[in-house]
Amino acid sequence: MFSLVIPIFNEENLIDELIKRTITAIESFTDNYEVIFVDDGSTDESISRILAWRDNNRRIKLLSLSKNFGHQAAYTAGLEHAGGDIIGMMDGDLQDPPELLPDMYRKIIKEDFDIVSGKRTGRKGSKHRNLSSTLFHLFFRHISDIRDIENYGNYSLMKRIAADAILSMKEKVRYIPGLRTFIGFKQGNVEFIRDDRLTGKPKMTLRKLIRLAGDAIFSFSRFPIRCCLILGVTGTLVFMSAGIYVIIARAIKIAVPGWSSTLLSLYFLGSIQLVFLGILGEYIYRSYKESQNRPVYFVRKFYDGDPEK
């Protein structure tokens, strides 16, 4: 069976088009499937629209979360409730074209890949947003402990063994594209140009994107803490050199400049220490979140394939 997980958050204007295109794409390669919509605390009519489609198609299911837990938590909930032998993940804003699903499915079946991801070769929409995303992926590629992750998002298909491997990692601060790359297995890709939203504003605001970028960097890179070490050693060497200069200057009775350089040094060192404390605080906060061991999400109701439930 094929399962497709689609997180939804206030997408009432997209639901009809999303379901039409998705079901058409899936039924072109299989009639044994389920589509699990994960409602991540929507406050509009998204749920009622999905349930209306569910009345006519028992393969459509809805997992309603108790509140908005975030994109990665919604994907995790969907993966844990998916029953397929092959499981797909696709965003619900139609920027990931459903028409790519048949190619990804055939690549898994015929070429025996464990994971096939959608690789973005271009992006439509806001140039500023696209440039920010490109710069982040270039930066992340060079600082992370994992490779070949640039231009990959959540859009992917995987065999059950790969999905189980992702779910076996229980960290609370999750970045699924990173986890998917970390687990290894035989991975392939299908290239596509990422579409702009069909309608409405992006649900991933700049603040949420920055938070997701932070989760990715702190989860899969030693760069922040290594940067602290490099800056600390550099600052120590610079001011050791300055101290030696002052001692020599005093010994040979050369006037040493006064308070401005001293205050500048103090402010510089103080700023470095505050940066260090902020970076260490991020690691401590993430360790604290893990130690709390709270569930990533709570389910309000699961509307399965039985229209009477």
ZISULDA-V601875 format. One record per helix or strand of 3 or more residues. SS is the DSSP state (helix for helix, strand for strand). FROM is the first residue (numbers start at 0). TO is the last residue. If there is no record, write none. Layout:
BEGIN
ss->SS from->FROM to->TO
ss->SS from->FROM to->TO
END
This chain:
BEGIN
ss->strand from->1 to->7
ss->helix from->14 to->26
ss->strand from->32 to->38
ss->helix from->45 to->53
ss->strand from->59 to->64
ss->helix from->70 to->80
ss->strand from->85 to->88
ss->helix from->97 to->110
ss->strand from->114 to->122
ss->helix from->126 to->142
ss->strand from->151 to->158
ss->helix from->159 to->166
ss->helix from->175 to->181
ss->strand from->186 to->193
ss->helix from->205 to->219
ss->helix from->222 to->250
ss->helix from->258 to->291
ss->strand from->298 to->302
END
